[in-house]
Amino acid sequence: MAIWTFFVNNILTKPQYMVGLIVLIGYLLLRKPWYDTVSGTIKAIVGYMILSTGSGGMINTLKPILYGLGGRFGLQAIIIDPYNGQNAVQAAADAGDAVIGGQAFGQVMLLMAIAFVANIVLVRLNKWTKLRAVFTTGNVQIQQASTAFWLILFALPALRSQPTVTLIVMAVVLGLYWAVGSNLLVRYTQELTDGAGFSLAHQQMFGVALSTKLAEKMAKHDAEKEKKTGKKSALWSRRLEDIELPGWMQIFNDNMVCTALIMLFFFGIILCVVGKAYIVELGLMKETDSFFFYVLSTALSFAANLAILQLGVRTMVAELTTSFKGISDKLLPSAVPGVDCAVSYSFGSPNAVTIGFLFGALGETVAMLILVLTHSPTIVIAGFIPMFFDNATIALFANSKGGLKAAVIFPFISGLLQVFGSAFIATWTGLAQYGGYLGMWDWAVLWPIFTIVMKYLSWIGLALVVIFLIMIPQIQYRKDPEHYFMEVDDWEEYKKEKGIA
């Protein structure tokens, strides 16, 4: 346990070192020269650190402003954010509300260990399980382990007196969720990145998969309509990268300029609502500073941090893709690593990321206003992480299939679901009283459904959840058994056989 704790604290929950370890093992298994191994490992770690710097910069830019909205208008609200959600469960444990075997639950890392091993075993047995992705985003895993613990304990209170059974049940459900969710996005990620050799392992895997599938159907419907009528599809049915903007609007073709201008508009509205006096009170600017230049700096720093994030992705992905072939060949055949959703942001249309964030924020704002106007017992303040990373990722994938229309509609719907779903589950399970909930797509939509099924059907409900997760990769495989593993093993041959340009 001491070894595992050290591994969790210093490697698994530090994604840069987890990615570095994967690259190191991969290069060793490929028998690369020592200098290539050292070089590749360092580049992968530094690349992830650059990515994290950009990601952290964006979060730090907007987080105090979003939180300030609640304080500005005196709202007593829960904040949906992965770290707030984790802290809420910890607060519940400290208060004695989260207990198994007569003591507060303090073994989240043990739950993570069993679930992580379960994920690896399920992928190793992919001849039968049909699972192809290993969830490697450790910081996300510990947040999810905390929240899953609370939800399952709420749904199945009989587990409180059975610590061992509790850990096994939670680890099986969580390990399956990690493996199945990341596996759902293998084909879509390979198509988006042209065979970069990874999948996503984050908090919105089912949300991205569902949105992309619906965008795919939307595009098919538009193509059939175009064929029947002979008319070219409407502008907003085309992918962002295929849209040629006229005249002065061509400045929006530049991702950095587009992001800066859209964020200037977005931040301008938020900051005008909050007011300069409150921003000064929060300590974000001085009374003597220009409010206009504060807004301008906020917008430009967001664009700069997004560019930094994308640089980190480019630095890391090449090493990760090359090295994981060693792991896939020797240890986990026909497998890919599941990584942070931000790794996808250097592929597809860069402007889709900004549009997804904007319309996801709009959806969340509409939902928050509805909660206030209907006097909901729980008011939700959307944190930056769900607002950006869920909706930007959904838009990126949706645009690749259904164009601008999909990149606008699905993040907006996602924003509504994040707020309404989080308000429901946090209130029902009692987490609202501790001020936070994880709040990202899968945990605002999918896991509340799991919780309802387990709560009202007890052990039968648990069995149904497990069967549901087991059946998903089986259904995926049966749709195209000939090419299913080829998506991972030989992307170029897969493209050739499927007629993909």
LOVORO-62002 format. One record per residue (C-alpha): residue number from 0; chain; y, x, z. Coordinates in nm, 3 decimals, always signed. Example, Ala and Ser with C-alpha at 12.3 -4.5 7.8 and 13.67 -1.06 7.14 Angstrom:
BEGIN
<0; 'A'; <-0.450; +1.230; +0.780>>
<1; 'A'; <-0.106; +1.367; +0.714>>
//
This chain:
BEGIN
<0; 'A'; <+0.000; +0.000; +0.000>>
<1; 'A'; <+0.234; +0.290; +0.076>>
<2; 'A'; <+0.171; +0.435; -0.271>>
<3; 'A'; <+0.232; +0.096; -0.433>>
<4; 'A'; <+0.552; +0.046; -0.233>>
<5; 'A'; <+0.678; +0.387; -0.348>>
<6; 'A'; <+0.589; +0.301; -0.708>>
<7; 'A'; <+0.765; -0.037; -0.690>>
<8; 'A'; <+1.079; +0.096; -0.521>>
<9; 'A'; <+1.124; +0.398; -0.743>>
<10; 'A'; <+0.967; +0.313; -1.080>>
<11; 'A'; <+0.860; -0.047; -1.141>>
<12; 'A'; <+1.187; -0.205; -1.026>>
<13; 'A'; <+1.390; +0.070; -1.196>>
<14; 'A'; <+1.336; -0.023; -1.563>>
<15; 'A'; <+1.471; +0.307; -1.693>>
<16; 'A'; <+1.194; +0.497; -1.513>>
<17; 'A'; <+0.930; +0.237; -1.599>>
<18; 'A'; <+1.017; +0.277; -1.968>>
<19; 'A'; <+1.023; +0.655; -1.920>>
<20; 'A'; <+0.675; +0.644; -1.762>>
<21; 'A'; <+0.542; +0.435; -2.052>>
<22; 'A'; <+0.686; +0.681; -2.305>>
<23; 'A'; <+0.547; +0.980; -2.109>>
<24; 'A'; <+0.196; +0.832; -2.091>>
<25; 'A'; <+0.210; +0.731; -2.458>>
<26; 'A'; <+0.310; +1.077; -2.578>>
<27; 'A'; <+0.046; +1.242; -2.358>>
<28; 'A'; <-0.221; +1.014; -2.505>>
<29; 'A'; <-0.095; +1.101; -2.855>>
<30; 'A'; <-0.128; +1.472; -2.760>>
<31; 'A'; <+0.229; +1.544; -2.864>>
<32; 'A'; <+0.368; +1.896; -2.794>>
<33; 'A'; <+0.513; +1.927; -2.444>>
<34; 'A'; <+0.869; +1.967; -2.574>>
<35; 'A'; <+0.844; +1.644; -2.780>>
<36; 'A'; <+0.701; +1.465; -2.477>>
<37; 'A'; <+0.980; +1.582; -2.246>>
<38; 'A'; <+1.247; +1.512; -2.507>>
<39; 'A'; <+1.116; +1.162; -2.584>>
<40; 'A'; <+1.085; +1.071; -2.216>>
<41; 'A'; <+1.440; +1.185; -2.137>>
<42; 'A'; <+1.583; +1.002; -2.440>>
<43; 'A'; <+1.404; +0.681; -2.341>>
<44; 'A'; <+1.534; +0.699; -1.981>>
<45; 'A'; <+1.888; +0.786; -2.087>>
<46; 'A'; <+1.881; +0.515; -2.354>>
<47; 'A'; <+1.788; +0.254; -2.095>>
<48; 'A'; <+2.056; +0.386; -1.860>>
<49; 'A'; <+2.314; +0.349; -2.140>>
<50; 'A'; <+2.187; -0.007; -2.199>>
<51; 'A'; <+2.218; -0.081; -1.825>>
<52; 'A'; <+2.571; +0.064; -1.817>>
<53; 'A'; <+2.679; -0.174; -2.094>>
<54; 'A'; <+2.497; -0.468; -1.937>>
<55; 'A'; <+2.638; -0.394; -1.592>>
<56; 'A'; <+2.988; -0.360; -1.732>>
<57; 'A'; <+2.971; -0.706; -1.887>>
<58; 'A'; <+2.837; -0.856; -1.564>>
<59; 'A'; <+3.105; -0.689; -1.350>>
<60; 'A'; <+3.377; -0.807; -1.590>>
<61; 'A'; <+3.300; -1.177; -1.561>>
<62; 'A'; <+3.110; -1.226; -1.235>>
<63; 'A'; <+3.413; -1.232; -0.999>>
<64; 'A'; <+3.599; -1.464; -1.238>>
<65; 'A'; <+3.313; -1.714; -1.253>>
<66; 'A'; <+3.259; -1.702; -0.879>>
<67; 'A'; <+3.635; -1.733; -0.833>>
<68; 'A'; <+3.633; -2.068; -1.015>>
<69; 'A'; <+3.438; -2.221; -0.728>>
<70; 'A'; <+3.672; -2.076; -0.468>>
<71; 'A'; <+3.983; -2.168; -0.665>>
<72; 'A'; <+3.895; -2.538; -0.655>>
<73; 'A'; <+3.723; -2.536; -0.317>>
<74; 'A'; <+3.378; -2.627; -0.449>>
<75; 'A'; <+3.080; -2.589; -0.217>>
<76; 'A'; <+2.823; -2.484; -0.470>>
<77; 'A'; <+2.508; -2.287; -0.535>>
<78; 'A'; <+2.536; -1.997; -0.775>>
<79; 'A'; <+2.264; -1.969; -1.038>>
<80; 'A'; <+2.194; -1.599; -1.076>>
<81; 'A'; <+1.869; -1.398; -1.043>>
<82; 'A'; <+1.998; -1.186; -0.755>>
<83; 'A'; <+2.145; -1.485; -0.572>>
<84; 'A'; <+1.813; -1.663; -0.618>>
<85; 'A'; <+1.622; -1.371; -0.471>>
<86; 'A'; <+1.865; -1.351; -0.177>>
<87; 'A'; <+1.829; -1.726; -0.117>>
<88; 'A'; <+1.451; -1.696; -0.079>>
<89; 'A'; <+1.499; -1.399; +0.153>>
<90; 'A'; <+1.745; -1.603; +0.360>>
<91; 'A'; <+1.489; -1.883; +0.379>>
<92; 'A'; <+1.228; -1.635; +0.501>>
<93; 'A'; <+1.469; -1.496; +0.763>>
<94; 'A'; <+1.535; -1.852; +0.882>>
<95; 'A'; <+1.162; -1.911; +0.924>>
<96; 'A'; <+1.134; -2.167; +0.643>>
<97; 'A'; <+0.908; -1.953; +0.425>>
<98; 'A'; <+0.599; -1.883; +0.630>>
<99; 'A'; <+0.232; -1.827; +0.561>>
<100; 'A'; <-0.027; -1.747; +0.821>>
<101; 'A'; <+0.231; -1.806; +1.096>>
<102; 'A'; <+0.473; -1.534; +0.988>>
<103; 'A'; <+0.759; -1.491; +0.742>>
<104; 'A'; <+0.652; -1.390; +0.394>>
<105; 'A'; <+0.736; -1.024; +0.353>>
<106; 'A'; <+0.477; -0.915; +0.099>>
<107; 'A'; <+0.650; -0.992; -0.230>>
<108; 'A'; <+0.557; -0.645; -0.349>>
<109; 'A'; <+0.189; -0.717; -0.282>>
<110; 'A'; <+0.219; -1.037; -0.485>>
<111; 'A'; <+0.383; -0.833; -0.763>>
<112; 'A'; <+0.101; -0.578; -0.749>>
<113; 'A'; <-0.175; -0.835; -0.794>>
<114; 'A'; <+0.018; -1.025; -1.062>>
<115; 'A'; <+0.103; -0.705; -1.252>>
<116; 'A'; <-0.260; -0.590; -1.245>>
<117; 'A'; <-0.364; -0.939; -1.357>>
<118; 'A'; <-0.125; -0.911; -1.655>>
<119; 'A'; <-0.273; -0.573; -1.756>>
<120; 'A'; <-0.633; -0.696; -1.720>>
<121; 'A'; <-0.558; -1.008; -1.925>>
<122; 'A'; <-0.416; -0.791; -2.205>>
<123; 'A'; <-0.707; -0.546; -2.184>>
<124; 'A'; <-0.942; -0.841; -2.234>>
<125; 'A'; <-0.746; -0.970; -2.530>>
<126; 'A'; <-1.062; -1.012; -2.733>>
<127; 'A'; <-1.110; -1.324; -2.521>>
<128; 'A'; <-0.767; -1.398; -2.375>>
<129; 'A'; <-0.573; -1.337; -2.702>>
<130; 'A'; <-0.288; -1.187; -2.497>>
<131; 'A'; <-0.102; -0.889; -2.646>>
<132; 'A'; <+0.203; -0.806; -2.429>>
<133; 'A'; <+0.246; -0.622; -2.099>>
<134; 'A'; <+0.542; -0.736; -1.889>>
<135; 'A'; <+0.724; -0.415; -1.790>>
<136; 'A'; <+1.062; -0.542; -1.664>>
<137; 'A'; <+1.007; -0.473; -1.294>>
<138; 'A'; <+1.347; -0.578; -1.161>>
<139; 'A'; <+1.288; -0.921; -1.317>>
<140; 'A'; <+0.935; -0.937; -1.177>>
<141; 'A'; <+1.048; -0.906; -0.816>>
<142; 'A'; <+1.308; -1.183; -0.863>>
<143; 'A'; <+1.044; -1.408; -1.016>>
<144; 'A'; <+0.787; -1.325; -0.749>>
<145; 'A'; <+1.032; -1.438; -0.479>>
<146; 'A'; <+1.118; -1.765; -0.651>>
<147; 'A'; <+0.759; -1.843; -0.754>>
<148; 'A'; <+0.653; -1.790; -0.393>>
<149; 'A'; <+0.902; -2.051; -0.271>>
<150; 'A'; <+0.821; -2.309; -0.540>>
<151; 'A'; <+0.442; -2.281; -0.505>>
<152; 'A'; <+0.460; -2.293; -0.126>>
<153; 'A'; <+0.677; -2.604; -0.151>>
<154; 'A'; <+0.435; -2.770; -0.396>>
<155; 'A'; <+0.119; -2.672; -0.208>>
<156; 'A'; <+0.207; -2.663; +0.165>>
<157; 'A'; <-0.161; -2.631; +0.258>>
<158; 'A'; <-0.133; -2.266; +0.151>>
<159; 'A'; <+0.083; -2.189; +0.456>>
<160; 'A'; <-0.226; -2.143; +0.669>>
<161; 'A'; <-0.417; -1.937; +0.410>>
<162; 'A'; <-0.234; -1.609; +0.335>>
<163; 'A'; <-0.509; -1.456; +0.119>>
<164; 'A'; <-0.558; -1.768; -0.092>>
<165; 'A'; <-0.179; -1.793; -0.126>>
<166; 'A'; <-0.149; -1.444; -0.272>>
<167; 'A'; <-0.439; -1.498; -0.512>>
<168; 'A'; <-0.308; -1.835; -0.634>>
<169; 'A'; <+0.047; -1.705; -0.682>>
<170; 'A'; <-0.066; -1.384; -0.849>>
<171; 'A'; <-0.288; -1.569; -1.097>>
<172; 'A'; <-0.013; -1.816; -1.194>>
<173; 'A'; <+0.257; -1.549; -1.210>>
<174; 'A'; <+0.040; -1.294; -1.394>>
<175; 'A'; <-0.051; -1.559; -1.651>>
<176; 'A'; <+0.312; -1.663; -1.691>>
<177; 'A'; <+0.417; -1.301; -1.755>>
<178; 'A'; <+0.140; -1.235; -2.006>>
<179; 'A'; <+0.161; -1.570; -2.186>>
<180; 'A'; <+0.541; -1.587; -2.200>>
<181; 'A'; <+0.581; -1.239; -2.344>>
<182; 'A'; <+0.291; -1.299; -2.585>>
<183; 'A'; <+0.464; -1.614; -2.716>>
<184; 'A'; <+0.742; -1.398; -2.861>>
<185; 'A'; <+0.537; -1.123; -3.026>>
<186; 'A'; <+0.559; -1.262; -3.381>>
<187; 'A'; <+0.919; -1.377; -3.352>>
<188; 'A'; <+1.028; -1.039; -3.214>>
<189; 'A'; <+0.836; -0.848; -3.481>>
<190; 'A'; <+1.005; -1.062; -3.749>>
<191; 'A'; <+1.350; -1.018; -3.596>>
<192; 'A'; <+1.314; -0.639; -3.557>>
<193; 'A'; <+1.099; -0.577; -3.867>>
<194; 'A'; <+0.807; -0.447; -3.665>>
<195; 'A'; <+0.982; -0.250; -3.391>>
<196; 'A'; <+0.670; -0.289; -3.177>>
<197; 'A'; <+0.784; -0.471; -2.865>>
<198; 'A'; <+0.818; -0.822; -2.726>>
<199; 'A'; <+1.053; -0.972; -2.469>>
<200; 'A'; <+0.971; -0.989; -2.098>>
<201; 'A'; <+1.251; -1.163; -1.916>>
<202; 'A'; <+1.353; -1.498; -1.766>>
<203; 'A'; <+1.378; -1.717; -2.079>>
<204; 'A'; <+1.062; -1.643; -2.276>>
<205; 'A'; <+0.950; -2.005; -2.315>>
<206; 'A'; <+1.310; -2.110; -2.383>>
<207; 'A'; <+1.348; -1.856; -2.665>>
<208; 'A'; <+1.006; -1.947; -2.809>>
<209; 'A'; <+1.078; -2.322; -2.808>>
<210; 'A'; <+1.429; -2.282; -2.952>>
<211; 'A'; <+1.305; -2.048; -3.226>>
<212; 'A'; <+1.020; -2.283; -3.316>>
<213; 'A'; <+1.261; -2.577; -3.343>>
<214; 'A'; <+1.505; -2.365; -3.545>>
<215; 'A'; <+1.216; -2.279; -3.778>>
<216; 'A'; <+1.144; -2.651; -3.829>>
<217; 'A'; <+1.515; -2.717; -3.879>>
<218; 'A'; <+1.528; -2.452; -4.153>>
<219; 'A'; <+1.218; -2.595; -4.320>>
<220; 'A'; <+1.375; -2.942; -4.322>>
<221; 'A'; <+1.698; -2.803; -4.472>>
<222; 'A'; <+1.502; -2.618; -4.741>>
<223; 'A'; <+1.310; -2.933; -4.837>>
<224; 'A'; <+1.635; -3.131; -4.851>>
<225; 'A'; <+1.795; -2.864; -5.068>>
<226; 'A'; <+1.495; -2.870; -5.304>>
<227; 'A'; <+1.510; -3.249; -5.340>>
<228; 'A'; <+1.885; -3.281; -5.388>>
<229; 'A'; <+1.945; -2.957; -5.576>>
<230; 'A'; <+2.249; -2.895; -5.359>>
<231; 'A'; <+2.300; -2.566; -5.181>>
<232; 'A'; <+2.260; -2.594; -4.805>>
<233; 'A'; <+2.571; -2.638; -4.593>>
<234; 'A'; <+2.747; -2.328; -4.464>>
<235; 'A'; <+2.633; -2.376; -4.108>>
<236; 'A'; <+2.267; -2.394; -4.214>>
<237; 'A'; <+2.281; -2.033; -4.334>>
<238; 'A'; <+2.214; -1.731; -4.116>>
<239; 'A'; <+2.524; -1.563; -3.983>>
<240; 'A'; <+2.450; -1.240; -4.167>>
<241; 'A'; <+2.429; -1.435; -4.498>>
<242; 'A'; <+2.768; -1.606; -4.459>>
<243; 'A'; <+3.052; -1.450; -4.658>>
<244; 'A'; <+3.379; -1.541; -4.494>>
<245; 'A'; <+3.685; -1.586; -4.718>>
<246; 'A'; <+4.013; -1.395; -4.701>>
<247; 'A'; <+4.148; -1.308; -4.358>>
<248; 'A'; <+3.838; -1.450; -4.186>>
<249; 'A'; <+3.645; -1.143; -4.300>>
<250; 'A'; <+3.767; -0.971; -3.983>>
<251; 'A'; <+3.496; -1.174; -3.807>>
<252; 'A'; <+3.231; -0.988; -4.006>>
<253; 'A'; <+3.298; -0.691; -3.779>>
<254; 'A'; <+3.098; -0.754; -3.462>>
<255; 'A'; <+3.333; -0.558; -3.234>>
<256; 'A'; <+3.642; -0.741; -3.363>>
<257; 'A'; <+3.467; -1.080; -3.357>>
<258; 'A'; <+3.348; -1.030; -2.998>>
<259; 'A'; <+3.692; -0.915; -2.882>>
<260; 'A'; <+3.877; -1.208; -3.041>>
<261; 'A'; <+3.631; -1.475; -2.924>>
<262; 'A'; <+3.624; -1.332; -2.573>>
<263; 'A'; <+4.005; -1.314; -2.569>>
<264; 'A'; <+4.012; -1.688; -2.641>>
<265; 'A'; <+3.732; -1.764; -2.392>>
<266; 'A'; <+3.866; -1.548; -2.108>>
<267; 'A'; <+4.219; -1.668; -2.177>>
<268; 'A'; <+4.117; -2.029; -2.107>>
<269; 'A'; <+3.919; -1.941; -1.792>>
<270; 'A'; <+4.187; -1.713; -1.650>>
<271; 'A'; <+4.467; -1.961; -1.721>>
<272; 'A'; <+4.267; -2.225; -1.532>>
<273; 'A'; <+4.209; -1.989; -1.239>>
<274; 'A'; <+4.568; -1.866; -1.244>>
<275; 'A'; <+4.725; -1.524; -1.192>>
<276; 'A'; <+4.786; -1.583; -0.820>>
<277; 'A'; <+4.416; -1.634; -0.752>>
<278; 'A'; <+4.318; -1.332; -0.962>>
<279; 'A'; <+4.560; -1.123; -0.753>>
<280; 'A'; <+4.412; -1.275; -0.436>>
<281; 'A'; <+4.063; -1.171; -0.552>>
<282; 'A'; <+4.196; -0.816; -0.586>>
<283; 'A'; <+4.124; -0.797; -0.959>>
<284; 'A'; <+4.485; -0.717; -1.053>>
<285; 'A'; <+4.819; -0.637; -0.890>>
<286; 'A'; <+5.111; -0.879; -0.865>>
<287; 'A'; <+5.318; -0.643; -1.080>>
<288; 'A'; <+5.056; -0.624; -1.359>>
<289; 'A'; <+5.096; -0.817; -1.682>>
<290; 'A'; <+4.867; -1.122; -1.686>>
<291; 'A'; <+4.844; -1.109; -2.068>>
<292; 'A'; <+4.732; -0.747; -2.068>>
<293; 'A'; <+4.481; -0.820; -1.791>>
<294; 'A'; <+4.324; -1.090; -2.013>>
<295; 'A'; <+4.338; -0.858; -2.315>>
<296; 'A'; <+4.174; -0.572; -2.122>>
<297; 'A'; <+3.900; -0.805; -1.996>>
<298; 'A'; <+3.818; -0.921; -2.350>>
<299; 'A'; <+3.825; -0.571; -2.499>>
<300; 'A'; <+3.615; -0.423; -2.217>>
<301; 'A'; <+3.352; -0.692; -2.281>>
<302; 'A'; <+3.335; -0.589; -2.649>>
<303; 'A'; <+3.317; -0.222; -2.548>>
<304; 'A'; <+3.034; -0.283; -2.302>>
<305; 'A'; <+2.837; -0.480; -2.563>>
<306; 'A'; <+2.874; -0.184; -2.802>>
<307; 'A'; <+2.752; +0.052; -2.527>>
<308; 'A'; <+2.451; -0.174; -2.463>>
<309; 'A'; <+2.358; -0.168; -2.832>>
<310; 'A'; <+2.386; +0.212; -2.841>>
<311; 'A'; <+2.142; +0.232; -2.550>>
<312; 'A'; <+1.896; +0.006; -2.732>>
<313; 'A'; <+1.902; +0.224; -3.043>>
<314; 'A'; <+1.847; +0.537; -2.833>>
<315; 'A'; <+1.550; +0.391; -2.646>>
<316; 'A'; <+1.360; +0.177; -2.896>>
<317; 'A'; <+1.251; +0.456; -3.131>>
<318; 'A'; <+1.086; +0.650; -2.847>>
<319; 'A'; <+0.926; +0.342; -2.692>>
<320; 'A'; <+0.782; +0.222; -3.023>>
<321; 'A'; <+0.639; +0.561; -3.118>>
<322; 'A'; <+0.491; +0.641; -2.778>>
<323; 'A'; <+0.334; +0.301; -2.707>>
<324; 'A'; <+0.104; +0.356; -3.002>>
<325; 'A'; <-0.081; +0.608; -2.783>>
<326; 'A'; <-0.127; +0.349; -2.508>>
<327; 'A'; <-0.226; +0.082; -2.760>>
<328; 'A'; <-0.482; +0.308; -2.930>>
<329; 'A'; <-0.641; +0.447; -2.614>>
<330; 'A'; <-0.590; +0.203; -2.324>>
<331; 'A'; <-0.464; -0.139; -2.438>>
<332; 'A'; <-0.568; -0.203; -2.799>>
<333; 'A'; <-0.353; -0.444; -3.002>>
<334; 'A'; <-0.085; -0.454; -2.733>>
<335; 'A'; <+0.294; -0.412; -2.716>>
<336; 'A'; <+0.530; -0.362; -2.421>>
<337; 'A'; <+0.738; -0.658; -2.304>>
<338; 'A'; <+1.093; -0.536; -2.237>>
<339; 'A'; <+1.435; -0.664; -2.129>>
<340; 'A'; <+1.582; -0.928; -2.362>>
<341; 'A'; <+1.891; -0.708; -2.416>>
<342; 'A'; <+1.675; -0.470; -2.619>>
<343; 'A'; <+1.680; -0.727; -2.902>>
<344; 'A'; <+2.060; -0.722; -2.935>>
<345; 'A'; <+2.068; -0.442; -3.190>>
<346; 'A'; <+1.869; -0.651; -3.436>>
<347; 'A'; <+1.954; -0.961; -3.637>>
<348; 'A'; <+2.316; -1.074; -3.643>>
<349; 'A'; <+2.532; -0.911; -3.372>>
<350; 'A'; <+2.771; -1.208; -3.389>>
<351; 'A'; <+2.488; -1.442; -3.287>>
<352; 'A'; <+2.497; -1.282; -2.941>>
<353; 'A'; <+2.865; -1.372; -2.896>>
<354; 'A'; <+2.824; -1.724; -3.037>>
<355; 'A'; <+2.524; -1.789; -2.812>>
<356; 'A'; <+2.718; -1.682; -2.507>>
<357; 'A'; <+3.017; -1.898; -2.604>>
<358; 'A'; <+2.825; -2.221; -2.670>>
<359; 'A'; <+2.589; -2.165; -2.378>>
<360; 'A'; <+2.895; -2.132; -2.153>>
<361; 'A'; <+3.033; -2.453; -2.306>>
<362; 'A'; <+2.710; -2.637; -2.227>>
<363; 'A'; <+2.708; -2.507; -1.870>>
<364; 'A'; <+3.073; -2.606; -1.822>>
<365; 'A'; <+3.006; -2.960; -1.946>>
<366; 'A'; <+2.705; -2.989; -1.713>>
<367; 'A'; <+2.903; -2.855; -1.415>>
<368; 'A'; <+3.181; -3.109; -1.477>>
<369; 'A'; <+2.925; -3.391; -1.495>>
<370; 'A'; <+2.780; -3.282; -1.159>>
<371; 'A'; <+3.129; -3.285; -1.004>>
<372; 'A'; <+3.227; -3.622; -1.155>>
<373; 'A'; <+2.899; -3.788; -1.052>>
<374; 'A'; <+2.926; -3.652; -0.696>>
<375; 'A'; <+2.598; -3.464; -0.721>>
<376; 'A'; <+2.467; -3.347; -0.382>>
<377; 'A'; <+2.443; -2.999; -0.533>>
<378; 'A'; <+2.723; -2.847; -0.741>>
<379; 'A'; <+2.626; -2.550; -0.956>>
<380; 'A'; <+2.837; -2.249; -1.050>>
<381; 'A'; <+2.686; -2.068; -1.348>>
<382; 'A'; <+2.646; -1.694; -1.298>>
<383; 'A'; <+2.708; -1.452; -1.583>>
<384; 'A'; <+2.345; -1.339; -1.620>>
<385; 'A'; <+2.203; -1.682; -1.712>>
<386; 'A'; <+2.517; -1.766; -1.909>>
<387; 'A'; <+2.501; -1.456; -2.127>>
<388; 'A'; <+2.146; -1.323; -2.142>>
<389; 'A'; <+1.967; -1.658; -2.180>>
<390; 'A'; <+2.200; -1.805; -2.437>>
<391; 'A'; <+2.276; -1.490; -2.636>>
<392; 'A'; <+1.903; -1.425; -2.675>>
<393; 'A'; <+1.829; -1.785; -2.774>>
<394; 'A'; <+2.109; -1.775; -3.036>>
<395; 'A'; <+1.992; -1.442; -3.178>>
<396; 'A'; <+1.638; -1.567; -3.238>>
<397; 'A'; <+1.743; -1.920; -3.341>>
<398; 'A'; <+1.989; -1.782; -3.598>>
<399; 'A'; <+1.714; -1.568; -3.752>>
<400; 'A'; <+1.527; -1.888; -3.835>>
<401; 'A'; <+1.773; -2.177; -3.851>>
<402; 'A'; <+2.110; -2.015; -3.914>>
<403; 'A'; <+2.447; -2.081; -3.755>>
<404; 'A'; <+2.362; -2.444; -3.676>>
<405; 'A'; <+2.066; -2.338; -3.462>>
<406; 'A'; <+2.270; -2.058; -3.299>>
<407; 'A'; <+2.524; -2.319; -3.185>>
<408; 'A'; <+2.302; -2.614; -3.088>>
<409; 'A'; <+2.025; -2.448; -2.890>>
<410; 'A'; <+2.243; -2.234; -2.659>>
<411; 'A'; <+2.455; -2.543; -2.586>>
<412; 'A'; <+2.143; -2.743; -2.493>>
<413; 'A'; <+2.022; -2.442; -2.292>>
<414; 'A'; <+2.348; -2.442; -2.094>>
<415; 'A'; <+2.299; -2.809; -2.003>>
<416; 'A'; <+1.937; -2.753; -1.902>>
<417; 'A'; <+2.017; -2.445; -1.691>>
<418; 'A'; <+2.268; -2.634; -1.475>>
<419; 'A'; <+2.094; -2.972; -1.451>>
<420; 'A'; <+1.748; -2.818; -1.400>>
<421; 'A'; <+1.872; -2.576; -1.135>>
<422; 'A'; <+2.063; -2.848; -0.948>>
<423; 'A'; <+1.748; -3.062; -0.941>>
<424; 'A'; <+1.495; -2.801; -0.833>>
<425; 'A'; <+1.724; -2.625; -0.582>>
<426; 'A'; <+1.808; -2.957; -0.414>>
<427; 'A'; <+1.451; -3.089; -0.415>>
<428; 'A'; <+1.289; -2.772; -0.281>>
<429; 'A'; <+1.562; -2.700; -0.024>>
<430; 'A'; <+1.687; -2.372; -0.174>>
<431; 'A'; <+2.034; -2.523; -0.228>>
<432; 'A'; <+2.111; -2.487; +0.142>>
<433; 'A'; <+2.077; -2.110; +0.105>>
<434; 'A'; <+2.341; -2.091; -0.168>>
<435; 'A'; <+2.154; -1.973; -0.474>>
<436; 'A'; <+1.879; -2.019; -0.729>>
<437; 'A'; <+1.740; -1.799; -1.006>>
<438; 'A'; <+1.865; -2.049; -1.266>>
<439; 'A'; <+1.756; -1.896; -1.597>>
<440; 'A'; <+1.590; -2.109; -1.869>>
<441; 'A'; <+1.223; -2.080; -1.773>>
<442; 'A'; <+1.308; -2.126; -1.404>>
<443; 'A'; <+1.540; -2.421; -1.466>>
<444; 'A'; <+1.304; -2.602; -1.705>>
<445; 'A'; <+0.945; -2.476; -1.714>>
<446; 'A'; <+0.892; -2.391; -1.346>>
<447; 'A'; <+1.042; -2.719; -1.217>>
<448; 'A'; <+0.783; -2.896; -1.437>>
<449; 'A'; <+0.509; -2.675; -1.290>>
<450; 'A'; <+0.636; -2.756; -0.941>>
<451; 'A'; <+0.635; -3.133; -1.004>>
<452; 'A'; <+0.280; -3.122; -1.145>>
<453; 'A'; <+0.150; -2.917; -0.849>>
<454; 'A'; <+0.341; -3.121; -0.590>>
<455; 'A'; <+0.210; -3.459; -0.699>>
<456; 'A'; <-0.137; -3.359; -0.824>>
<457; 'A'; <-0.204; -3.087; -0.564>>
<458; 'A'; <-0.496; -2.861; -0.657>>
<459; 'A'; <-0.563; -3.058; -0.973>>
<460; 'A'; <-0.201; -2.991; -1.069>>
<461; 'A'; <-0.249; -2.620; -1.005>>
<462; 'A'; <-0.559; -2.622; -1.226>>
<463; 'A'; <-0.364; -2.802; -1.501>>
<464; 'A'; <-0.086; -2.540; -1.489>>
<465; 'A'; <-0.340; -2.257; -1.517>>
<466; 'A'; <-0.527; -2.431; -1.802>>
<467; 'A'; <-0.197; -2.494; -1.983>>
<468; 'A'; <-0.108; -2.124; -1.968>>
<469; 'A'; <-0.458; -2.011; -2.072>>
<470; 'A'; <-0.464; -2.247; -2.371>>
<471; 'A'; <-0.132; -2.135; -2.524>>
<472; 'A'; <-0.253; -1.799; -2.665>>
<473; 'A'; <-0.577; -1.963; -2.777>>
<474; 'A'; <-0.378; -2.216; -2.980>>
<475; 'A'; <-0.158; -1.937; -3.120>>
<476; 'A'; <-0.467; -1.742; -3.227>>
<477; 'A'; <-0.638; -2.038; -3.392>>
<478; 'A'; <-0.334; -2.107; -3.612>>
<479; 'A'; <-0.387; -1.775; -3.794>>
<480; 'A'; <-0.689; -1.580; -3.660>>
<481; 'A'; <-0.693; -1.348; -3.962>>
<482; 'A'; <-0.344; -1.211; -3.902>>
<483; 'A'; <-0.294; -1.267; -3.529>>
<484; 'A'; <-0.366; -0.912; -3.413>>
<485; 'A'; <-0.238; -0.765; -3.739>>
<486; 'A'; <+0.113; -0.866; -3.623>>
<487; 'A'; <+0.080; -0.584; -3.371>>
<488; 'A'; <-0.167; -0.344; -3.532>>
<489; 'A'; <-0.026; -0.311; -3.885>>
<490; 'A'; <+0.308; -0.481; -3.943>>
<491; 'A'; <+0.353; -0.352; -4.298>>
<492; 'A'; <+0.015; -0.486; -4.403>>
<493; 'A'; <+0.092; -0.813; -4.225>>
<494; 'A'; <+0.416; -0.849; -4.422>>
<495; 'A'; <+0.236; -0.771; -4.745>>
<496; 'A'; <-0.035; -1.033; -4.687>>
<497; 'A'; <+0.212; -1.297; -4.566>>
<498; 'A'; <+0.457; -1.230; -4.849>>
<499; 'A'; <+0.746; -1.136; -4.619>>
<500; 'A'; <+1.022; -0.938; -4.787>>
//
